[in-house]
Amino acid sequence: MSRNSKRMNTMRLAKITDLKDITEIYNQAVLSGFETADMVVTEPEERIEWFNGHKENVYPVFVYELDKKVVGWVSVSPYRPGRKALRYTVEISYYVHKDFKRKGIGSRLIEYVSTRCRELNYKTIIAIILDKNIASIKLLAGFGFERWGHLPNVADFNGVECGHLIYGRKI
């Protein structure tokens, strides 16, 4: 690619063939620490059930491609599944490849998923993050999410405790 040519950016619905890239990006967050409460990396085969539980018109997963490479993803999941009064509330999770952070991809993911959640008739979006994840706190605040709750010191990373923050936004 020449220096002056345009890069191709695409946000699209994830396919099962993206699961390897989705898992790789997730595992980077696990290894980075304080970006997810998981502490053990996983294999794509272990995430198939999770992926299949995210249906296109209910709880989709989207990927962001840059020059045909998946560099970020965002998922929409039920918040407190089975509790009917919470059916219009969803939880989002988002991750960006370590080599593409601080390039606006997280913002594109949040903006896109917010629009799609509105189209799917959801009323509230929740994001649950670790209180040491300053980048996510700033990102969510920039999109109008507010801190709705804090569960102090509920996560223990081999002796280092941190809390869970609940950020939310009405759409």
C-alpha positions in Angstrom: 0.0 0.0 0.0 1.4 3.4 -0.9 1.6 6.1 1.7 -1.1 8.1 0.1 -3.7 5.4 -0.5 -6.8 5.2 1.7 -7.1 2.5 4.3 -10.3 0.5 4.2 -12.3 0.6 7.4 -15.3 -1.7 7.9 -17.7 -2.3 10.8 -19.7 -5.5 10.2 -21.5 -8.4 11.9 -19.0 -11.0 13.1 -18.9 -14.4 11.5 -17.8 -17.7 13.1 -14.6 -17.4 10.9 -13.7 -14.2 13.0 -13.6 -16.2 16.2 -9.9 -16.7 16.0 -9.2 -13.0 15.8 -11.9 -12.2 18.4 -10.2 -14.6 20.8 -6.7 -13.3 20.1 -7.8 -9.8 20.9 -9.6 -11.0 24.0 -6.5 -12.9 25.1 -4.4 -9.8 24.7 -6.7 -8.1 27.3 -6.4 -11.0 29.6 -2.6 -10.9 29.4 -2.5 -7.1 29.8 -4.3 -7.2 33.1 -7.2 -5.1 34.5 -8.9 -5.0 31.1 -11.1 -8.1 31.9 -11.7 -10.1 35.0 -10.5 -13.2 33.2 -7.0 -14.3 34.2 -6.6 -17.3 31.9 -6.3 -17.2 28.1 -8.8 -19.2 26.0 -8.9 -21.0 22.7 -11.4 -20.1 19.9 -13.0 -23.6 20.4 -13.8 -22.6 23.9 -15.7 -19.5 22.8 -18.0 -21.2 20.2 -20.9 -21.5 22.6 -20.5 -17.8 23.6 -20.4 -16.8 20.0 -23.4 -18.9 19.0 -25.4 -17.3 21.9 -25.1 -13.9 20.2 -27.7 -13.8 17.5 -27.7 -11.1 14.9 -31.0 -9.5 15.6 -31.0 -9.9 19.4 -27.4 -9.9 20.8 -25.0 -9.3 18.0 -21.2 -9.2 17.8 -19.6 -6.7 15.5 -16.0 -6.6 14.3 -14.0 -3.6 13.1 -11.7 -4.3 10.2 -8.8 -2.1 9.1 -7.5 -3.2 5.7 -9.3 -6.5 6.0 -7.8 -7.3 9.4 -10.0 -7.6 12.5 -8.6 -5.0 15.0 -11.5 -4.7 17.4 -14.8 -6.1 18.4 -17.9 -5.3 20.4 -20.6 -7.6 21.7 -24.2 -7.0 23.0 -25.2 -9.4 25.7 -28.3 -9.7 27.9 -28.1 -8.1 31.3 -29.3 -10.5 33.9 -30.7 -13.1 31.5 -34.1 -14.4 32.2 -35.3 -11.4 34.2 -38.0 -10.1 32.0 -38.2 -6.6 33.5 -34.6 -6.1 32.3 -35.3 -7.2 28.7 -34.6 -3.7 27.3 -31.2 -3.4 29.0 -28.1 -4.9 27.5 -24.4 -5.2 28.5 -21.7 -4.3 26.0 -18.2 -5.6 26.0 -15.5 -4.2 23.6 -11.8 -4.9 22.9 -9.2 -3.5 20.6 -6.1 -5.2 19.3 -3.0 -4.0 21.3 -1.3 -2.7 18.1 -4.3 -0.5 17.3 -5.2 1.2 20.6 -5.4 5.0 20.8 -6.4 5.2 17.2 -10.2 5.9 17.7 -11.3 2.3 17.2 -12.8 2.0 20.6 -14.8 5.1 19.9 -16.0 3.7 16.6 -17.1 0.5 18.4 -19.0 2.4 21.1 -20.7 4.7 18.6 -21.7 1.9 16.3 -23.0 -0.4 18.9 -25.0 2.4 20.5 -26.8 3.1 17.2 -27.4 -0.6 16.7 -28.8 -1.1 20.2 -31.2 1.8 19.6 -32.3 0.1 16.3 -32.8 -3.2 18.2 -35.2 -1.2 20.6 -33.0 -1.5 23.7 -33.4 1.4 26.1 -30.4 1.1 28.4 -26.7 0.1 27.8 -24.6 -1.1 30.7 -20.8 -1.6 30.6 -19.1 -3.3 33.5 -15.4 -2.5 33.8 -12.6 -2.8 36.3 -11.9 0.4 38.2 -8.3 0.3 37.2 -9.2 0.5 33.5 -8.8 4.2 33.1 -8.9 4.1 29.3 -12.4 2.5 29.3 -13.6 4.9 32.0 -12.6 7.9 29.8 -14.0 6.3 26.6 -17.4 5.6 28.1 -17.6 9.0 29.7 -17.0 10.6 26.3 -20.1 8.8 25.0 -22.4 10.0 27.8 -22.1 6.9 30.0 -22.3 7.7 33.7 -21.0 5.8 36.7 -24.0 4.1 38.1 -22.3 1.8 40.6 -19.1 0.5 42.2 -18.4 -2.8 43.7 -15.2 -2.2 45.6 -12.4 -4.8 45.7 -14.5 -7.7 44.2 -11.7 -8.8 41.8 -8.5 -10.3 43.0 -5.6 -10.6 40.6 -3.2 -12.7 42.7 -3.4 -10.4 45.6 -4.1 -7.2 43.8 -7.7 -6.2 44.4 -9.8 -3.9 42.3 -13.4 -3.1 41.9 -16.1 -3.4 39.3 -17.6 -0.2 37.9 -21.0 -0.1 36.4 -21.4 2.5 33.7 -24.7 3.0 32.0 -26.5 5.2 29.5 -30.1 5.5 28.4 -30.5 5.5 24.6 
